[in-house]
Structure formats: structure tokens, C-alpha cells
Amino acid sequence: MKSYRRELRFKTKQRREFINITPQVEQCLRESGIREGFVLCNAMHITASVFINDDEPGLHQDFETWLERLAPEKPYTQYRHNKAENNADAHLKRSIMGREVVVAVTDGRLDFGPWEQIFYGEFDGMRDKRVLVKIIGE
């Protein structure tokens, strides 16, 4: 069995963004040479997420609206966590959207269902962040 590891790096221009990272993950898969196995992608920060969904701008805006209703950024005073940093909402949004995804690799390709893509969700951006890509298989 072979194993491959790479870190993808991000520094978003906005506090919250959704970035389709499928092309970068596919590049990692090509570099790994693994034809059958699994890809794990996980956010390495507690205010960011990796998830699978459709690459549709309206849906992404719906996520933003829904998450902001569930865990509004302001007022900052509503959260006990907000003493050193005003990012409690980002921690909550990450908990909702999840930390990682696992995708099967079949015949050297990500084995997705229709419309599935991998996304990096940033909820406290404008600073350096990382996503781990770990591929295991043969």
C-alpha cells in the first residue's frame, strides 16, 4: 500500500469564502500514482471546513445566509469565547459544516456522485490556513 501527503495553503481575501478545491485534490491524486484507495481532505484549523456539495453560486449564498442565521458574527458580545478574538461564530460554523471528507478512488479518479465537488469553507479568513490531503491505496 502507498501513501501520499500534501498540504494545500489558503489565505482568503474575505472573512468567509467557499473555494472549490476539487482540481487541487485531483492534482494530488495524479501525483500520488494511486489508482484504488481513499482520499482524506481535512481542514487543519478550527475555524475552517472541508465539505462536499454542488458548485452552484446560489447554493453557496444560501449556505452563507443559513450559517449567519444560526451563528451570527455580530454582536461579538453575544459569545463568551470572544475575549481574545472575535471569531466564536467561525468555530460554530465549522462545527456545522464539518472538518473533513473521505472520497473513494476508483481507477485513478475521485469516485463522486453527480454534481459532487470538494470545497474549502473559510469562516475566519484573511490569514494563512491549511488543508491536509492524505491519499492511501495502491
Secondary structure, 3 states (H helix, E strand, C coil): CEEEEEEEEECCCCCCEEEECHHHHHHHHHHHCCCCEEEEEEECCCCEEEEEECCCHHHHHHHHHHHHHHCCCCCHHHCCCCCCCCCHHHHHHHHHHCCEEEEEEECCEECCCCCCEEEEEECCCCCCEEEEEEEEEC
